[in-house]
Amino acid sequence: MTTRPPKSGGPKGRKPQAGKFDAGKFKPGKFQADGRARTGPRTSARDAAERAARNRGDDAGARDPWGAQGAAAAAPARPAKPRRDAAAPRGPLAAKPGSRPVSKRSEAPAPAPAPASAPTPGPTRREQRAAASATLASGVQTLMVEPDEAGMRIDRFLTARFPLLPFTRVQTIVRKGELRVDGKRAKPNDRLEPGMSVRVPPLRLDQPSERPRNAAREQDDAEFIRSLILYEDADMMILNKPFGLAVQGGSGTVRHVDGLLAALTGPDGQKPRLVHRLDKDTAGCLIVAKTRLAAATLAKSFRSRAARKIYWALTAGVPRVRQGRVSTYLAKEEPTDADARMRVAKHGDEGASHALTYYAMVDQAAQKLSWLSFKPVTGRTHQLRAHAAHIGHPIVGDPKYFSVENWELPGGIQNRLHLLARRIVIPHPRTGKPVDVSAPLPPHMAQSWNLLGFDATRYDPIVEAPEA
């Protein structure tokens, strides 16, 4: 029996259905509203997200993770064509009773970019200081070193941040290790760099009495300071500090240069700042900066030894070497005393610092007294007074270092420290050109010079001494 093969096309009498394999559904050139090519009727993640959003009543465009909003903002959107639900079949089975109505795809407009808020200005330097002074007793504080405070000593940094804190208290908290810089102990003469963190312990400060400001007294202080000016410009001034006037306040010291400078505070709140210090009984050139930038620049000139200082002194006896060099290590006899006597120490001793001084004899009075000129290279405490005593020729009138036995003060000479910061040459903080200023002899030294026949205009051989 011969069997015929089955006919193609399925069972006899059946017509092909228009289902998902209908070739008519894959016509080229059809795209979705967002420009993507339609690859088939399958449900995509985007379609599912849109349906879920419609069911919730949300706007699908606001939750579009494919960046359709950015595309719509970059180019004008084409009008969306009516689109059936991707889950609904097409062809004869497209329309069913009770099916969900077909909705148009909503294109959400791109939200307007939020305006950039202007940066909030930070507190001014004056506000920072006021806040620091107001929170003295609040507990431990951490201060950040600002760029304009670069190179400042630890003790001067605290004095500038806490103007009401006594300088002796500043030295105490640094010496006891209560103050930390970047988590480490610091010394009073350590220098700060921008960005360092300074941990300050809880501070107690006696509240100043609210006494009314005396305008007449402030005017007298301002006139007194102006009477001392040897040189002045917009950045700095050099004062002729008199004998007996302290540079900074301390225990029992009420009147001092730093306090008098407050009378010269400008309208912007800028108070002139001290750049270096002199002993209370040392007269002569004292540099004061008018701005913080000038103070930082001048302080760097001292540290780099770009400043040249010449001191005059009346000493006991006559040195056998008329011009020489003194190089020692100096340390305090009492480390806890800020005004302790300095002693000649050995290298490696605790607290010992190298001190270098050049000296030259200008004139002499027989074998009794000498007019010595000093050029210090370093700037240690009591350096010249200690070095003069070390070479056997202490300065006349020095209560700490004069210890010559059987020595009587010549008649007519006052028992006051005969030490003068005679001359200073320092680069200008803005122009860099040298500023050369000399101070006259104070009254008690001028009297001694006249009695001994010394000529203050005589050539000073220390000028030819080495610079380092």
Salt bridges, closest charged atoms under 4 A:
ASP34 OD2 - ARG36 NE 2.84
ASP34 OD2 - ARG46 NE 3.72
ASP34 OD2 - ARG105 NH2 3.90
ASP47 OD1 - ARG83 NH2 3.20
GLU50 OE2 - ARG46 NE 3.59
GLU50 OE2 - ARG105 NE 3.09
ASP58 OD2 - ARG56 NE 3.00
ASP58 OD2 - ARG63 NH2 3.50
ASP64 OD2 - ARG46 NH2 3.49
ASP85 OD1 - ARG51 NH1 3.75
ASP85 OD2 - ARG100 NH1 3.97
GLU107 OE2 - ARG105 NE 3.66
ASP148 OD1 - ARG125 NH2 2.95
ASP148 OD2 - ARG292 NE 3.86
GLU149 OE2 - ARG125 NH1 3.39
GLU149 OE2 - ARG161 NE 2.94
ASP155 OD2 - ARG153 NH2 2.76
GLU218 OE2 - ARG213 NH2 2.46
ASP221 OD1 - ARG255 NH1 3.65
GLU232 OE2 - LYS290 NZ 2.68
ASP233 OD2 - HIS428 NE2 2.54
ASP235 OD2 - HIS428 NE2 3.82
ASP235 OD2 - ARG430 NE 2.81
ASP258 OD1 - LYS271 NZ 3.26
ASP279 OD1 - HIS382 NE2 3.99
ASP279 OD2 - ARG385 NH1 3.09
GLU333 OE2 - ARG341 NH1 3.02
ASP339 OD1 - HIS382 NE2 3.61
ASP363 OD2 - ARG458 NH1 2.93
ASP398 OD1 - ARG385 NH2 2.76
ASP436 OD2 - ARG423 NH2 2.69
GLU467 OE1 - ARG308 NE 2.06
GLU467 OE2 - LYS375 NZ 3.32
